[in-house]
């Protein structure tokens, strides 16, 4: 059972990246999925989450209008499309899955019930 992120890299300010999170050993259908990030010296932040069942979503204020979360049930994969990237978006991005959870709760900084975490992918926004 694992989550594997990919798609990170170096991009210039204003550029785009799409992160992918592939699940193996279980299906994501019954899981809420979240993208989190942690920059050096900072606490982990819930960036965007998508609910189980209705796919309602949540975005941190810092990324609203720039990032889009989605999932492909057939591919058992979640995505984070990141546009208009800024240097302050630089961080290691992790995906997480928790069974039966709604997006706002999963992305809450106080939530501790995540079932699975990926190992992360580094995103660097720099000129």
Backbone as JSON Lines, residues from 0, in Angstrom:
{"i":0,"aa":"X","n":[0.85,-1.19,0.0],"ca":[0.0,0.0,0.0],"c":[0.89,1.24,0.0]}
{"i":1,"aa":"X","n":[0.72,2.07,-1.0],"ca":[1.53,3.28,-1.02],"c":[0.94,4.34,-1.92]}
{"i":2,"aa":"X","n":[1.39,5.57,-1.67],"ca":[1.11,6.71,-2.53],"c":[2.43,7.21,-3.07]}
{"i":3,"aa":"X","n":[2.49,7.46,-4.36],"ca":[3.73,7.92,-4.96],"c":[3.46,9.2,-5.75]}
{"i":4,"aa":"X","n":[4.15,10.27,-5.34],"ca":[4.01,11.54,-6.03],"c":[5.05,11.67,-7.14]}
{"i":5,"aa":"X","n":[4.72,12.44,-8.14],"ca":[5.65,12.78,-9.2],"c":[5.25,14.11,-9.81]}
{"i":6,"aa":"X","n":[6.16,14.67,-10.62],"ca":[5.84,15.89,-11.34],"c":[6.5,17.14,-10.8]}
{"i":7,"aa":"X","n":[7.21,17.02,-9.69],"ca":[7.91,18.17,-9.17],"c":[9.11,18.54,-10.03]}
{"i":8,"aa":"X","n":[9.7,19.67,-9.73],"ca":[10.87,20.11,-10.47],"c":[11.12,21.58,-10.29]}
{"i":9,"aa":"X","n":[12.0,22.1,-11.12],"ca":[12.35,23.51,-11.11],"c":[11.55,24.24,-12.19]}
{"i":10,"aa":"X","n":[10.91,25.34,-11.8],"ca":[10.11,26.11,-12.75],"c":[10.31,27.59,-12.44]}
{"i":11,"aa":"X","n":[10.21,28.4,-13.47],"ca":[10.34,29.84,-13.29],"c":[9.06,30.43,-12.72]}
{"i":12,"aa":"X","n":[9.16,31.55,-12.03],"ca":[7.94,32.23,-11.56],"c":[6.98,32.48,-12.72]}
{"i":13,"aa":"X","n":[5.7,32.24,-12.46],"ca":[4.68,32.36,-13.5],"c":[4.44,31.08,-14.27]}
{"i":14,"aa":"X","n":[5.29,30.1,-14.07],"ca":[5.15,28.84,-14.78],"c":[4.14,27.89,-14.15]}
{"i":15,"aa":"X","n":[4.06,26.69,-14.73],"ca":[3.09,25.69,-14.29],"c":[3.75,24.33,-14.09]}
{"i":16,"aa":"X","n":[3.16,23.57,-13.21],"ca":[3.52,22.17,-13.01],"c":[2.26,21.4,-12.69]}
{"i":17,"aa":"X","n":[2.27,20.12,-13.02],"ca":[1.18,19.25,-12.6],"c":[1.76,18.1,-11.8]}
{"i":18,"aa":"X","n":[1.34,18.0,-10.56],"ca":[1.75,16.9,-9.7],"c":[0.76,15.76,-9.82]}
{"i":19,"aa":"X","n":[1.28,14.55,-9.74],"ca":[0.45,13.35,-9.75],"c":[0.69,12.54,-8.49]}
{"i":20,"aa":"X","n":[-0.34,11.86,-8.06],"ca":[-0.27,11.0,-6.88],"c":[-0.96,9.68,-7.24]}
{"i":21,"aa":"X","n":[-0.16,8.65,-7.41],"ca":[-0.69,7.35,-7.79],"c":[-0.79,6.45,-6.57]}
{"i":22,"aa":"X","n":[-1.94,5.84,-6.4],"ca":[-2.15,4.91,-5.29],"c":[-1.96,3.48,-5.78]}
{"i":23,"aa":"X","n":[-1.32,2.67,-4.96],"ca":[-1.2,1.25,-5.26],"c":[-1.52,0.47,-4.01]}
{"i":24,"aa":"X","n":[-2.15,-0.67,-4.2],"ca":[-2.51,-1.52,-3.07],"c":[-3.87,-1.2,-2.48]}
{"i":25,"aa":"X","n":[-4.49,-0.14,-2.93],"ca":[-5.84,0.2,-2.5],"c":[-6.42,1.15,-3.54]}
{"i":26,"aa":"X","n":[-7.75,1.31,-3.52],"ca":[-8.39,2.22,-4.46],"c":[-8.77,3.5,-3.74]}
{"i":27,"aa":"X","n":[-8.65,4.61,-4.45],"ca":[-8.91,5.92,-3.86],"c":[-10.39,6.29,-3.81]}
{"i":28,"aa":"X","n":[-11.25,5.43,-4.34],"ca":[-12.66,5.79,-4.47],"c":[-13.3,6.24,-3.16]}
{"i":29,"aa":"X","n":[-12.96,5.59,-2.07],"ca":[-13.61,5.89,-0.8],"c":[-12.78,6.82,0.07]}
{"i":30,"aa":"X","n":[-11.82,7.45,-0.54],"ca":[-10.88,8.28,0.24],"c":[-10.96,9.75,-0.14]}
{"i":31,"aa":"X","n":[-10.86,10.59,0.88],"ca":[-10.52,11.98,0.61],"c":[-9.03,12.05,0.35]}
{"i":32,"aa":"X","n":[-8.64,12.97,-0.52],"ca":[-7.24,13.09,-0.9],"c":[-6.79,14.53,-0.7]}
{"i":33,"aa":"X","n":[-5.6,14.69,-0.2],"ca":[-5.09,16.02,0.03],"c":[-3.68,16.21,-0.49]}
{"i":34,"aa":"X","n":[-3.39,17.44,-0.85],"ca":[-2.02,17.85,-1.17],"c":[-1.56,18.81,-0.08]}
{"i":35,"aa":"X","n":[-0.41,18.5,0.47],"ca":[0.18,19.29,1.53],"c":[1.58,19.71,1.1]}
{"i":36,"aa":"X","n":[2.08,20.74,1.71],"ca":[3.45,21.15,1.4],"c":[4.16,21.59,2.66]}
{"i":37,"aa":"X","n":[5.47,21.45,2.61],"ca":[6.29,21.9,3.72],"c":[7.56,22.53,3.17]}
{"i":38,"aa":"X","n":[7.73,23.79,3.5],"ca":[8.93,24.53,3.11],"c":[9.92,24.48,4.26]}
{"i":39,"aa":"X","n":[11.22,24.65,3.98],"ca":[12.23,24.63,5.05],"c":[11.9,25.6,6.16]}
{"i":40,"aa":"X","n":[11.92,25.11,7.39],"ca":[11.68,25.97,8.54],"c":[10.23,26.31,8.79]}
{"i":41,"aa":"X","n":[9.33,25.74,8.0],"ca":[7.9,26.04,8.16],"c":[7.12,24.77,8.48]}
{"i":42,"aa":"X","n":[5.94,24.96,9.03],"ca":[5.08,23.82,9.32],"c":[4.41,23.34,8.04]}
{"i":43,"aa":"X","n":[4.0,22.11,8.07],"ca":[3.28,21.54,6.94],"c":[1.94,22.26,6.77]}
{"i":44,"aa":"X","n":[1.57,22.51,5.53],"ca":[0.35,23.27,5.21],"c":[-0.54,22.46,4.28]}
{"i":45,"aa":"X","n":[-1.82,22.44,4.59],"ca":[-2.79,21.82,3.68],"c":[-3.04,22.76,2.52]}
{"i":46,"aa":"X","n":[-2.66,22.38,1.32],"ca":[-2.77,23.24,0.14],"c":[-4.14,23.09,-0.52]}
{"i":47,"aa":"X","n":[-4.51,21.84,-0.77],"ca":[-5.79,21.58,-1.43],"c":[-6.22,20.16,-1.12]}
{"i":48,"aa":"X","n":[-7.51,19.97,-0.93],"ca":[-8.06,18.65,-0.64],"c":[-9.34,18.43,-1.42]}
{"i":49,"aa":"X","n":[-9.63,17.16,-1.68],"ca":[-10.84,16.79,-2.4],"c":[-11.55,15.71,-1.6]}
{"i":50,"aa":"X","n":[-12.85,15.86,-1.46],"ca":[-13.63,14.98,-0.6],"c":[-13.89,13.64,-1.25]}
{"i":51,"aa":"X","n":[-14.14,12.65,-0.42],"ca":[-14.65,11.38,-0.94],"c":[-16.11,11.57,-1.3]}
{"i":52,"aa":"X","n":[-16.61,10.77,-2.15],"ca":[-18.01,10.68,-2.57],"c":[-18.46,11.8,-3.5]}
{"i":53,"aa":"X","n":[-18.33,13.09,-3.07],"ca":[-18.86,14.15,-3.93],"c":[-17.79,14.99,-4.62]}
{"i":54,"aa":"X","n":[-16.52,14.71,-4.31],"ca":[-15.4,15.42,-4.92],"c":[-15.44,16.93,-4.7]}
{"i":55,"aa":"X","n":[-16.12,17.38,-3.65],"ca":[-16.04,18.8,-3.32],"c":[-14.61,19.11,-2.91]}
{"i":56,"aa":"X","n":[-14.19,20.35,-3.13],"ca":[-12.78,20.65,-2.9],"c":[-12.58,21.82,-1.96]}
{"i":57,"aa":"X","n":[-11.36,21.94,-1.53],"ca":[-10.95,22.99,-0.6],"c":[-9.58,23.49,-1.06]}
{"i":58,"aa":"X","n":[-9.37,24.8,-0.93],"ca":[-8.08,25.39,-1.27],"c":[-7.65,26.35,-0.17]}
{"i":59,"aa":"X","n":[-6.39,26.33,0.15],"ca":[-5.84,27.35,1.02],"c":[-5.91,28.7,0.32]}
{"i":60,"aa":"X","n":[-6.07,29.76,1.08],"ca":[-6.18,31.09,0.49],"c":[-4.98,31.42,-0.39]}
{"i":61,"aa":"X","n":[-3.83,30.93,0.01],"ca":[-2.59,31.27,-0.71],"c":[-2.54,30.7,-2.13]}
{"i":62,"aa":"X","n":[-3.4,29.72,-2.44],"ca":[-3.34,29.09,-3.76],"c":[-4.65,29.2,-4.53]}
{"i":63,"aa":"X","n":[-5.68,29.78,-3.93],"ca":[-6.97,29.9,-4.6],"c":[-6.83,30.63,-5.93]}
{"i":64,"aa":"X","n":[-7.46,30.07,-6.95],"ca":[-7.4,30.68,-8.27],"c":[-6.17,30.3,-9.08]}
{"i":65,"aa":"X","n":[-5.21,29.62,-8.44],"ca":[-3.98,29.23,-9.14],"c":[-3.81,27.72,-9.22]}
{"i":66,"aa":"X","n":[-4.28,27.0,-8.2],"ca":[-4.12,25.55,-8.15],"c":[-5.48,24.89,-8.35]}
{"i":67,"aa":"X","n":[-5.45,23.7,-8.94],"ca":[-6.67,22.92,-9.15],"c":[-6.41,21.47,-8.8]}
{"i":68,"aa":"X","n":[-7.23,20.93,-7.91],"ca":[-7.11,19.52,-7.54],"c":[-8.13,18.71,-8.32]}
{"i":69,"aa":"X","n":[-7.76,17.49,-8.67],"ca":[-8.69,16.6,-9.38],"c":[-8.28,15.16,-9.13]}
{"i":70,"aa":"X","n":[-9.13,14.25,-9.55],"ca":[-8.79,12.83,-9.45],"c":[-9.32,12.1,-10.67]}
{"i":71,"aa":"X","n":[-8.64,11.03,-11.02],"ca":[-9.07,10.14,-12.11],"c":[-9.3,8.78,-11.49]}
{"i":72,"aa":"X","n":[-10.58,8.4,-11.39],"ca":[-10.9,7.13,-10.72],"c":[-10.34,5.94,-11.5]}
{"i":73,"aa":"X","n":[-10.39,6.02,-12.81],"ca":[-9.91,4.89,-13.62],"c":[-8.42,4.66,-13.44]}
{"i":74,"aa":"X","n":[-7.68,5.75,-13.24],"ca":[-6.22,5.63,-13.1],"c":[-5.79,5.57,-11.63]}
{"i":75,"aa":"X","n":[-6.77,5.67,-10.71],"ca":[-6.45,5.62,-9.28],"c":[-5.4,6.66,-8.91]}
{"i":76,"aa":"X","n":[-5.59,7.84,-9.46],"ca":[-4.59,8.9,-9.38],"c":[-5.26,10.23,-9.04]}
{"i":77,"aa":"X","n":[-4.56,11.02,-8.25],"ca":[-4.99,12.39,-7.98],"c":[-3.95,13.35,-8.56]}
{"i":78,"aa":"X","n":[-4.4,14.55,-8.86],"ca":[-3.54,15.53,-9.5],"c":[-3.63,16.87,-8.78]}
{"i":79,"aa":"X","n":[-2.59,17.65,-8.92],"ca":[-2.62,19.04,-8.49],"c":[-2.01,19.87,-9.62]}
{"i":80,"aa":"X","n":[-2.85,20.59,-10.32],"ca":[-2.4,21.49,-11.37],"c":[-2.05,22.82,-10.72]}
{"i":81,"aa":"X","n":[-0.81,23.25,-10.92],"ca":[-0.32,24.46,-10.28],"c":[0.07,25.46,-11.37]}
{"i":82,"aa":"X","n":[-0.63,26.56,-11.41],"ca":[-0.37,27.62,-12.4],"c":[0.06,28.89,-11.68]}
{"i":83,"aa":"X","n":[0.62,29.8,-12.46],"ca":[1.07,31.1,-11.92],"c":[1.9,30.91,-10.66]}
{"i":84,"aa":"X","n":[2.86,30.01,-10.74],"ca":[3.66,29.68,-9.57],"c":[4.51,30.85,-9.11]}
{"i":85,"aa":"X","n":[4.67,30.91,-7.8],"ca":[5.43,31.98,-7.16],"c":[6.6,31.37,-6.38]}
{"i":86,"aa":"X","n":[7.64,32.14,-6.12],"ca":[8.75,31.61,-5.31],"c":[8.29,31.07,-3.96]}
{"i":87,"aa":"X","n":[7.27,31.66,-3.38],"ca":[6.79,31.19,-2.08],"c":[6.05,29.87,-2.16]}
{"i":88,"aa":"X","n":[5.83,29.34,-3.35],"ca":[5.26,28.01,-3.51],"c":[6.33,26.92,-3.4]}
{"i":89,"aa":"X","n":[7.57,27.31,-3.31],"ca":[8.67,26.35,-3.19],"c":[8.53,25.54,-1.91]}
{"i":90,"aa":"X","n":[8.51,24.22,-2.06],"ca":[8.31,23.32,-0.92],"c":[8.37,21.88,-1.41]}
{"i":91,"aa":"X","n":[8.41,20.96,-0.46],"ca":[8.15,19.56,-0.77],"c":[6.64,19.35,-0.67]}
{"i":92,"aa":"X","n":[6.08,18.78,-1.72],"ca":[4.64,18.54,-1.78],"c":[4.35,17.06,-1.54]}
{"i":93,"aa":"X","n":[3.42,16.82,-0.64],"ca":[3.03,15.46,-0.27],"c":[1.56,15.24,-0.6]}
{"i":94,"aa":"X","n":[1.23,14.03,-1.01],"ca":[-0.18,13.7,-1.09],"c":[-0.54,12.77,0.07]}
{"i":95,"aa":"X","n":[-1.79,12.8,0.43],"ca":[-2.28,12.02,1.55],"c":[-3.68,11.52,1.23]}
{"i":96,"aa":"X","n":[-4.04,10.4,1.83],"ca":[-5.37,9.83,1.63],"c":[-5.93,9.38,2.97]}
{"i":97,"aa":"X","n":[-7.19,9.68,3.17],"ca":[-7.86,9.27,4.4],"c":[-9.28,8.85,4.05]}
{"i":98,"aa":"X","n":[-9.66,7.69,4.56],"ca":[-10.93,7.09,4.18],"c":[-12.11,7.9,4.71]}
{"i":99,"aa":"X","n":[-13.04,8.22,3.82],"ca":[-14.32,8.79,4.23],"c":[-14.28,10.22,4.75]}
{"i":100,"aa":"X","n":[-13.25,10.96,4.41],"ca":[-13.12,12.31,4.98],"c":[-13.5,13.37,3.96]}
{"i":101,"aa":"X","n":[-14.05,14.47,4.46],"ca":[-14.37,15.61,3.6],"c":[-13.17,16.55,3.53]}
{"i":102,"aa":"X","n":[-13.13,17.31,2.43],"ca":[-11.94,18.11,2.13],"c":[-11.55,19.11,3.21]}
{"i":103,"aa":"X","n":[-12.48,19.91,3.73],"ca":[-12.04,20.91,4.71],"c":[-11.42,20.29,5.95]}
{"i":104,"aa":"X","n":[-11.96,19.17,6.37],"ca":[-11.42,18.52,7.55],"c":[-10.02,17.95,7.26]}
{"i":105,"aa":"X","n":[-9.88,17.32,6.11],"ca":[-8.59,16.73,5.78],"c":[-7.5,17.79,5.71]}
{"i":106,"aa":"X","n":[-7.83,18.95,5.16],"ca":[-6.85,20.02,5.01],"c":[-6.63,20.83,6.29]}
{"i":107,"aa":"X","n":[-7.43,20.57,7.3],"ca":[-7.3,21.32,8.55],"c":[-5.94,21.07,9.19]}
{"i":108,"aa":"X","n":[-5.29,22.11,9.71],"ca":[-3.99,21.91,10.35],"c":[-4.06,21.06,11.61]}
{"i":109,"aa":"X","n":[-5.26,20.91,12.18],"ca":[-5.39,20.11,13.4],"c":[-5.7,18.65,13.13]}
{"i":110,"aa":"X","n":[-5.94,18.3,11.88],"ca":[-6.37,16.93,11.58],"c":[-5.2,15.97,11.65]}
{"i":111,"aa":"X","n":[-5.39,14.86,12.33],"ca":[-4.3,13.9,12.54],"c":[-4.68,12.5,12.09]}
{"i":112,"aa":"X","n":[-5.79,12.36,11.34],"ca":[-6.28,11.01,11.03],"c":[-5.9,10.44,9.69]}
{"i":113,"aa":"X","n":[-4.88,10.98,9.04],"ca":[-4.53,10.52,7.69],"c":[-4.09,9.06,7.71]}
{"i":114,"aa":"X","n":[-4.64,8.3,6.76],"ca":[-4.29,6.87,6.67],"c":[-2.96,6.64,5.96]}
{"i":115,"aa":"X","n":[-2.76,7.36,4.83],"ca":[-1.57,7.13,4.02],"c":[-0.95,8.45,3.58]}
{"i":116,"aa":"X","n":[0.37,8.46,3.6],"ca":[1.16,9.6,3.11],"c":[2.11,9.14,2.03]}
{"i":117,"aa":"X","n":[2.33,9.99,1.04],"ca":[3.4,9.77,0.1],"c":[4.7,10.32,0.66]}
{"i":118,"aa":"X","n":[5.79,10.11,-0.09],"ca":[7.09,10.55,0.39],"c":[7.46,11.95,-0.08]}
{"i":119,"aa":"X","n":[6.68,12.49,-0.99],"ca":[6.87,13.87,-1.39],"c":[7.62,14.06,-2.69]}
{"i":120,"aa":"X","n":[7.39,15.21,-3.3],"ca":[8.11,15.63,-4.5],"c":[8.44,17.11,-4.35]}
{"i":121,"aa":"X","n":[9.67,17.47,-4.71],"ca":[10.14,18.83,-4.5],"c":[9.75,19.74,-5.65]}
{"i":122,"aa":"X","n":[9.17,20.87,-5.28],"ca":[8.84,21.92,-6.25],"c":[9.68,23.14,-5.92]}
{"i":123,"aa":"X","n":[10.44,23.63,-6.88],"ca":[11.26,24.81,-6.7],"c":[10.87,25.85,-7.73]}
{"i":124,"aa":"X","n":[10.48,27.02,-7.25],"ca":[10.08,28.1,-8.15],"c":[11.14,29.19,-8.04]}
{"i":125,"aa":"X","n":[11.9,29.34,-9.09],"ca":[13.02,30.28,-9.04],"c":[13.43,30.67,-10.45]}
{"i":126,"aa":"X","n":[13.91,31.9,-10.58],"ca":[14.42,32.35,-11.87],"c":[15.93,32.14,-11.95]}
